[in-house]
Amino acid sequence: MESYKETTNSMGFEEKFAQRKTIKVLDAELETVDVKPDFLKTETPVLFAPGWGGTPEAYKDPIKTLYEKNRRVLSLAHARKGADEELMDSELKKQYLADELRKALALLSLIDKGDIEKVDAIAHSEGAINTAIAASLHPDKFRNIVFVNPAGLIGPDKFPKLAGRFNLNGIQTFFGAIFGKEELKRNRLQRLTKEVIKYIGQNPARALKESVAISQSEIYAMLEDLHEKGIGIFIINGVGDPVFPMDKMQKILKADKIDGFLSVKGGHNEIISNPEKYAAAADELLENAENKKEKIK
């Protein structure tokens, strides 16, 4: 494990998180965050890939948890307009769904514009799909990936069924935001709900296309290939996740094709409502993977 390294920025998390930057991807400008603690446990930052409807604001608490674990964290809000698929490389469009390819290119741009050699990634929900694509396009940019309640790993899916499961999760999130016993968790779920509503409202047609793309995406073959290329592949999934049920996922996954699977209590959005446990678990997986690779050296 690398020794801790001191940085020169003495601002606190809130100030750093508030300093949003924009990057241009194709013809769209995207809002990004890049928070770097005063001491780094590793030079390799974490790329946090949000789920559908997610923004840095929605994931503020898991980002803060990772920051407090002395990790530099980058994330972004995906484009609601522009960055149209017509502008993408025609060959790439033959291999990947346009709505997920657009987001994968955004992740790669975030890495590139941050002048970063390699990242560890944490990808939640739909973020698993575009992260898998991004890593497939540029495996040299990724060291380890933790997929949290990932999309694309339950086998063939259909949009009406996915929409029904999303609606069930939405109802659970809504009731948690209004009637949850713990105020902190209620506030976190309220923030998520607000951001998702805003995300949909900014471009309902694109939101619908993205939802369909999620139902059509299967990423297991990509994960196998990434694993073969030496990228650490880890999965955290909640036993109570109604969106991407764990029993279906376990039928797809093969133990020798991933580096670790962590079954945890909770539903689809636990990394947001309970980051002290779930983002911390992702941090521990990354730390163990790094320690293992250091020993091999």
LUMLUMBA-811309 format. One record per residue: residue in three letters; x, y, z of N, C-alpha, C in turn. Coordinates in steps of 0.05 Angstrom, whole numbers, plus 32768, in hexadecimal, padded with zeros to 4 digits. Example, Ala and Ser with C-alpha at 12.3 -4.5 7.8 and 13.67 -1.06 7.14 Angstrom:
% residues 2
ala81087F8E809C80F67FA6809C81087FBE809Cser81017FD3808E81117FEB808F81028001809D
//
This chain:
% residues 297
met80117FE88000800080008000801180198000glu800A802D7FF0801A80457FEF801780548009ser802D80638011802B80738029801A808C8024tyr800F809780397FFE80AE8036800F80C6802Clys800280D5801A801080EC800F800081058014glu800D811A801D8000813380237FFC8144800Athr7FE4815180087FDF81637FF37FE181807FFEthr7FDF81937FED7FE281AF7FF57FC881BD7FF9asn7FB181B17FF47F9781BE7FF67F8C81BA8011ser7F8881D080217F7F81CD803C7F6181D28040met7F5281D6802A7F3581D9802C7F2881C08036gly7F1081C380427F0181AC804B7EF081A08034phe7EE38189803A7ED4817B80267EBF818D8019glu7EAF819A802A7E9981AA801F7EA281BF800Bglu7EB881CC80117EC381E07FFE7ECC81D37FE4lys7EDA81BD7FE77EE481AF7FCF7ECD81A47FBEphe7EB981997FCB7EA2818E7FBD7E9381A47FAEala7E9281BC7FBA7E8381D27FAD7E9181DD7F95gln7EAB81D77F927EBA81E27F7B7EB681D17F62arg7E9F81D37F567E9981C37F3E7EA881CE7F26lys7EB081BB7F157EBC81C27EFB7EAC81B77EE4thr7EAF81C17ECD7EA181B77EB57EB681AC7EA2ile7EAE81967E957EBF818B7E7F7EAD81897E67lys7EB9818A7E507EAA81887E377EAE816C7E2Bval7E97815E7E277E9781437E1B7E8681457E02leu7E9381407DEB7E8581457DD17E7C81627DD1asp7E6281677DCF7E5981837DCE7E4A818A7DE7ala7E4E817C7DFD7E4081827E167E5481887E2Cglu7E4B819A7E3F7E5B81A07E567E4F81927E6Eleu7E6181847E7D7E5981747E947E64817F7EAEglu7E54817F7EC37E5E81877EDD7E6C81717EEBthr7E8481777EF67E9481627F037E9C816B7F1Fval7EA481587F307EB0815D7F497ECB814E7F4Basp7EDE81597F597EF8814D7F5D7F0181557F79val7EFD81447F8D7F04814A7FA87F1D813A7FB0lys7F3081497FBB7F4A813C7FC27F5181437FDFpro7F53812E7FF07F598133800C7F76813D8011asp7F7B814680297F958151802F7FAA813B8030phe7FA2812280367FB4810C80367FA880F68024leu7FB880EA80137FAF80D680007FBA80BB8008lys7FA980A7800A7FB2808C800F7FBD807F7FF6thr7FB680897FDF7FC0807F7FC57FBF80957FB0glu7FD180947F9D7FD180A77F877FBA80A27F73thr7FAF808A7F747F9A80827F617F7F808C7F6Bpro7F72809F7F5D7F5980AA7F667F4280967F61val7F2B809C7F6D7F13808D7F687F01809C7F55leu7EF9808F7F407EE580997F2D7ECA808E7F36phe7EB8809F7F3F7E9E80977F487E89809A7F32ala7E8080847F277E6D80857F117E5080837F1Cpro7E4080987F187E2580997F247E1280867F16gly7DFD807F7F247DE780707F197DD480827F09trp7DC080777EFD7DAD80867EED7D9F809C7EFDgly7DA180B47EF47D9580CB7F027DA780D77F17gly7DBE80CA7F1B7DD080D37F307DE280EB7F27thr7DE980FB7F3A7DFA81127F377E0E81137F4Epro7E2381237F4C7E3481267F637E25812D7F7Dglu7E11813E7F7A7E0281467F927DF3812E7F9Eala7DE9811C7F8E7DDB81047F987DEE80F27FA6tyr7E0780F17F9D7E1B80DF7FA87E2F80EE7FBBlys7E2781047FC57E3981147FD57E4381057FEEasp7E3280F67FFB7E3A80E880147E4D80D1800Fpro7E4880BF7FFB7E5D80AB7FF57E7780B77FEBile7E7680CD7FDC7E8E80DA7FD47E9D80E47FEDlys7E8E80F07FFF7E9A80FA80187EA780E38028thr7E9980CD80297EA480B680387EBF80AD802Cleu7EC080AB80127ED980A380057EEF80B88009tyr7EE780D280087EFA80E8800E7F0580E5802Aglu7EF480DE803D7EFD80DB80597F0E80C2805Clys7F0D80B080497F1F809980487F3980A0803Aasn7F3D80BA80367F5680C580297F5980BD800Carg7F4280BD7FFE7F4380B87FE17F3A80D07FD2arg7F4880D67FBC7F3F80EA7FA97F2880DE7F99val7F1380ED7F967EFB80E37F897EF280F67F73leu7EED80EA7F5B7EE280FA7F457EC680EF7F3Dser7EB481017F367E9A80F87F2C7E8E810D7F1Aleu7E7781087F0F7E6B811B7EFC7E4D81177EFAala7E41812B7EEE7E2481297EE77E2381267EC8his7E1681127EBF7E15810C7EA27E0481207E93ala7E0B81247E7A7DFE81387E697DE081337E66arg7DD081477E687DB481457E637DAC814E7E47lys7DBE815C7E3B7DBA81657E1F7DD581647E11gly7DD581637DF77DEE81627DE87DFC81487DEAala7E1581477DE27E25812E7DE27E1581187DD3asp7E0981207DBD7DF7810D7DAF7E0780F77DA2glu7DF980E07D9F7E0680C87D957E0F80CC7D78glu7E0380DF7D697E0C80E47D4E7E2980ED7D4Cleu7E3380F87D637E4E81027D637E6380EC7D6Amet7E5980D57D727E6B80C07D7B7E7780B07D64asp7E8E80A47D697E9B80937D557E88807D7D4Cser7E84807A7D327E7180677D277E77804B7D2Fglu7E9180447D317E9980297D387E9180237D55leu7E9480367D677E8C80327D837E6E802E7D85lys7E5F803C7D757E42803A7D767E38801F7D6Elys7E4980107D5F7E417FF57D577E457FE17D6Egln7E567FE97D817E5C7FD77D987E4C7FDC7DB1tyr7E457FF67DB57E397FFE7DCE7E20800E7DCAleu7E0D800D7DDD7DF5801D7DDC7DFD803A7DDFala7DF1804C7DCF7DFA80687DCE7DF780767DE8asp7DE180717DF77DDD80807E107DF280787E25glu7DFB805F7E257E1080577E377E2B805E7E2Dleu7E2F805E7E137E4980667E087E4E80837E0Earg7E3980947E0C7E3C80B07E127E4780B47E2Flys7E3C80A57E417E4580A77E5D7E61809C7E61ala7E6780867E537E82807B7E557E97808F7E4Cleu7E91809D7E367EA480B17E2B7EA780C87E3Fala7E9280CE7E4D7E9380E37E627EA680DB7E78leu7EA480C27E817EB680B87E967ED380B97E8Dleu7ED880B17E757EF380B17E6A7EFE80CE7E68ser7EEC80E07E607EF480FD7E5E7EFB81087E7Aleu7EEC81007E8E7EF281097EA97F0E80FF7EB2ile7F1580E77EAB7F2F80DC7EB27F4580EC7EA2asp7F4080EF7E897F5480FC7E777F5981197E7Flys7F4381287E847F4681447E8B7F5181487EA7gly7F5081347EB77F5C81357ED27F7A812E7ED1asp7F8481287EB97FA081207EB67FA781097EC8ile7F9680F47EC87F9980DD7EDA7FA280C57ECAglu7FB680B87ED57FC180A07EC77FAE80887EC9lys7FA380847EE17F92806C7EE57F8080717EFDval7F6880657EFC7F5580687F127F4C804D7F1Dasp7F43804E7F367F31803A7F407F1580457F3Dala7F0280347F367EE7803E7F317ED380317F44ile7EBF80407F4D7EA880367F5B7E90803E7F4Aala7E81802A7F417E6B802E7F2F7E5180247F3Bhis7E3E80367F3D7E24802F7F497E0F802C7F34ser7E0080167F357DE880127F257DEE80157F07glu7DE180277EF97DE7802B7EDC7E0480327ED7gly7E11803E7EEA7E2D80457EE77E3E802E7EE1ala7E3580157EE87E447FFD7EE27E477FF97EC4ile7E3180007EB67E317FFB7E997E45800E7E8Basn7E4380287E907E55803A7E827E7180387E8Cthr7E7580307EA57E91802B7EAE7E9D80137EA1ala7E8D7FFE7E9D7E977FE67E8F7E9F7FED7E73ile7E8F7FFE7E667E9580067E4A7EAF80177E4Aala7EB0802A7E5C7EC8803C7E5E7EE1802B7E62ala7EE080187E747EF780077E7A7EFE7FF57E62ser7EEA7FEC7E547EEE7FDC7E3C7EFC7FEC7E26leu7EF580057E247F0180177E107F1E801E7E17his7F2380227E317F3E80297E3A7F45801B7E54pro7F4A80017E537F507FF17E6B7F6A7FFB7E79asp7F7B80097E6B7F9380137E777F8E80297E8Blys7F7680347E8B7F6F804A7E9D7F6280407EB8phe7F5E80267EBA7F50801B7ED17F6180067EE0arg7F6180087EFA7F707FF57F0B7F5D7FE17F18asn7F497FEB7F267F347FDA7F337F197FE77F2File7F047FD77F2E7EE97FE27F2C7ED77FD37F40val7EC97FE37F517EB57FD87F637E997FDF7F58phe7E8A7FCB7F517E6F7FCF7F467E5B7FCB7F5Dval7E4C7FE07F637E397FE07F7A7E1D7FDF7F6Fasn7E0E7FCA7F767DF37FC57F6C7DF27FCA7F4Epro7E037FBC7F3F7E077FC37F237DF17FBB7F10ala7DEC7FCB7EFC7DDB7FC57EE67DEA7FB37ED2gly7DDB7FA47EC17DE87F957EAC7DF27F7A7EB3leu7DEC7F707ECC7DF77F577ED47DE17F437EDEile7DC97F467ED37DB47F337EDC7DA97F237EC4gly7DB87F247EAD7DAE7F167E967D9B7F277E85pro7D8F7F1B7E717D7D7F2A7E607D667F377E70asp7D617F507E697D4C7F5F7E787D3A7F6C7E63lys7D237F757E6D7D107F847E5C7D087F9E7E69phe7D057FB37E597D007FCD7E657CE87FCE7E77pro7CD17FC37E707CBA7FC47E827CBF7FB87E9Dlys7CCE7FA27E9E7CD57F967EB77CE87FA77EC7leu7CFD7FB27EB97D0F7FC47EC77D017FDC7ED2ala7CEF7FE87EC17CE080007ECA7CD07FF97EE3gly7CC57FE27EE47CB57FDA7EFC7CC77FD87F15arg7CDF7FCD7F117CF17FCA7F287CFC7FE67F30phe7D017FF77F1D7D0A80127F237CF480217F33asn7CDB801D7F2A7CC5802A7F387CC280207F55leu7CC680067F597CC57FFB7F747CDB80077F85asn7CF380097F797D0980167F887D0480337F8Egly7CF780407F7A7CF0805D7F7E7CDD80607F95ile7CCA804E7F977CB6804F7FAD7CC4804B7FC8gln7CD680387FC87CE580327FE17CF6804B7FE8thr7D0380577FD47D14806F7FD97D0380867FE4phe7CEB80897FD77CD9809F7FDF7CD0809C7FFCphe7CC8808480037CBE807F801F7CD580828032gly7CED8079802A7D05807D803B7D0B809A803Fala7D0780AA802A7D0D80C7802C7CF980D5803Dile7CE180CC803F7CCB80D9804E7CC880CE806Aphe7CC880B3806C7CC180A680857CD880978092gly7CF0809880877D06808A80937D0B809280B0lys7D14808080C07D18808580DD7D30809780E2glu7D45809680D17D5D80A580D67D5D80BE80C4glu7D6080D580D17D5F80EF80C27D7580F180ADleu7D8D80E880B47DA380EA80A17D9D80DA8087lys7D9380C2808A7D8C80B280737D7580BE8063arg7D6280C980717D4B80D680647D5680ED8052asn7D6880FD805E7D728114804F7D82810B8036arg7D9180F580397DA080EB80227D8D80E1800Cleu7D7880D380137D6580C97FFF7D5580E07FF3gln7D4F80F480037D41810C7FF87D52811A7FE3arg7D6C811C7FE87D7E81287FD57D7F81187FBBleu7D8180FD7FBE7D8180EC7FA77D6780EF7F96thr7D5080EF7FA47D3780F17F967D35810B7F87lys7D3E81217F947D3D813B7F877D4F813C7F6Eglu7D6781307F6F7D7981307F597D6E811F7F42val7D6281087F487D5780F67F337D4081047F25ile7D2F81127F347D1881207F277D2381367F15lys7D3781447F1E7D4481597F0E7D50814D7EF5tyr7D5D81367EF87D6B81297EE17D5681217ECCile7D4081167ED47D2B810E7EC17D1F81277EB3gly7D19813B7EC47D0C81537EBA7D1C81637EA6gln7D3781617EA77D4881707E957D4781657E79asn7D40814B7E767D3E813F7E5B7D2F81247E5Dpro7D1581257E5F7D05810C7E637D0A80F87E4Dala7D0D81017E347D1180EE7E1E7D2B80DF7E21arg7D4080EE7E287D5A80E17E2C7D5980CE7E44ala7D4B80D67E597D4980C57E717D3C80AA7E6Aleu7D2780AB7E597D1A80937E507D2C80817E40lys7D3B808D7E2D7D4E807E7E1C7D6380717E2Dglu7D6D80807E417D8180747E537D76805C7E62ser7D5D805E7E6B7D5180487E7A7D4E802F7E68val7D4780337E4F7D45801D7E3C7D6180117E38ala7D7580227E367D9180187E317D9A80077E49ile7D92800F7E617D9A7FFE7E787D8E7FE37E76ser7D757FE17E6E7D687FC77E6C7D747FB57E56gln7D817FC27E427D8D7FB37E2C7DAA7FAC7E30ser7DB67FB57E467DD37FB27E4A7DDA7F997E5Aglu7DEE7F8B7E507DF97F747E5F7E187F787E5Eile7E247F787E767E407F807E777E527F697E81tyr7E477F517E867E587F3C7E927E707F357E80ala7E6C7F337E667E827F2C7E547E987F417E56met7E907F5A7E597EA47F707E5C7EB47F6C7E76leu7EA67F657E8B7EB37F617EA57EC77F4A7EA4glu7EBF7F347E967ED27F1E7E937EEB7F277E84asp7EE87F367E6F7EFF7F407E607F107F527E70leu7F047F647E807F137F777E907F237F687EA6his7F167F537EB17F237F427EC57F3C7F347EB9glu7F397F2B7EA17F4F7F1E7E937F667F317E8Elys7F5F7F4A7E8B7F747F5F7E867F817F697EA0gly7F797F5E7EB67F867F657ECF7F787F7A7EE0ile7F617F837ED77F527F977EE77F427F887EFDgly7F457F927F157F367F867F2B7F187F8B7F28ile7F087F767F2A7EEB7F787F277EDE7F6F7F41phe7ED07F817F4E7EC27F7C7F677EA57F847F66ile7E947F767F737E777F7C7F737E6D7F7D7F8File7E5D7F927F957E4F7F947FAE7E317F957FA7asn7E217F847FB27E057F847FAB7DF37F7F7FC4gly7DDE7F8E7FC67DCC7F8C7FDD7DB87F757FD9val7DB47F657FEE7DA17F4F7FEC7D857F587FE8gly7D7F7F717FEF7D647F7C7FEB7D617F8E7FD4asp7D737F8D7FC17D717F9F7FA97D5B7F967F97pro7D467FA67F947D307F9F7F827D357FA47F65val7D497FB57F5F7D4F7FBD7F437D5F7FA87F34phe7D757F9F7F417D867F8A7F357D897F747F4Apro7D767F617F4B7D767F4D7F607D8F7F3C7F60met7D987F377F797DB27F297F7C7DB07F0C7F73asp7D997EFF7F767D977EE37F6E7D9C7EE07F50lys7D927EF37F407D967EF27F237DB37EF77F1Dmet7DBF7F0A7F2C7DDB7F117F277DED7EF97F2Cgln7DE87EEB7F427DF97ED47F4A7DF87EBD7F36lys7DE27EBC7F267DE07EA77F117DF27EAE7EF9ile7DF87EC77EF67E087ED07EDF7E267ECF7EE6leu7E2D7ED87EFE7E497EDB7F057E587EC17F09lys7E717EC07F027E837EA97F077E997EB27F19ala7E9E7EA37F2E7EB17EAB7F437ECD7EB07F38asp7ED57EA07F247EF07EA37F1A7EF37EBA7F06lys7EDD7EC87F007EDE7EDE7EED7EDC7EF97EFAile7ED97EF97F147ED97F127F237EEC7F0F7F3Basp7EF37F257F487F067F247F5E7EF97F247F79gly7EDF7F2A7F7A7ED17F2A7F947EB47F317F91phe7EA47F257FA27E877F2B7FA37E7F7F2E7FC0leu7E737F457FC77E6B7F4B7FE27E4D7F4E7FE3ser7E407F3C7FF17E237F3D7FF57E1E7F4D800Fval7E0D7F61800D7E087F7280247DEA7F768028lys7DE27F7D80407DC67F8380467DBF7F9E8039gly7DA67FA180327D9D7FBA80277D937FB9800Bgly7D8A7FD080017D7E7FD37FE77D907FDF7FD3his7D847FEC7FBF7D937FF67FA87DA4800E7FADasn7D9B80207FBF7DA880397FC37DB6803C7FDDglu7DBF80257FE87DCC802680027DE680368002ile7DF480367FEC7E0D80457FEB7E0880637FEFile7DF0806C7FE97DE880887FED7DDD808C8009ser7DCB807B80127DBE807E802C7DD080768043asn7DE38064803E7DF4805A80547E118057804Apro7E1D806E80417E38806C80367E4D8065804Aglu7E49806B80637E5C806480787E6280468078lys7E4F8036806F7E52801A806E7E5980108052tyr7E4A801A803E7E4C800F80237E63801B8012ala7E66803680147E7D804280077E9780398014ala7E958036802F7EAC802C803E7EB480108035ala7E9F7FFF802F7EA57FE480267EB37FE4800Bala7EAB7FF67FF97EB87FF97FE07ED580027FE3asp7ED980157FF67EF4801E7FFC7F0680078006glu7EFA7FF680167F097FDF80217F117FCB800Bleu7EFE7FC67FF97F047FB47FE37F1B7FBF7FD2leu7F1B7FD97FCC7F307FE67FBD7F4B7FE47FCBglu7F4A7FE97FE57F637FE87FF57F6E7FCC7FF6asn7F5D7FB87FF97F667F9C7FF97F727F947FDEala7F657F9E7FC97F6F7F987FAE7F8B7FA47FA9glu7F8E7FBD7FB37FA77FCA7FB07FBD7FBC7FC0asn7FB67FB57FD97FCA7FA67FE97FD27F8C7FDClys7FBF7F7E7FD07FC57F657FC37FD87F697FAClys7FD37F7D7F9C7FE47F837F8580007F8C7F8Eglu80017F9A7FA4801C7FA27FAE802C7F8A7FB7lys801F7F767FC3802D7F5E7FCC80377F4E7FB4ile80277F4D7F9F80307F3F7F8780497F4B7F7Blys804B7F667F7C80627F747F72807B7F6B7F81
//
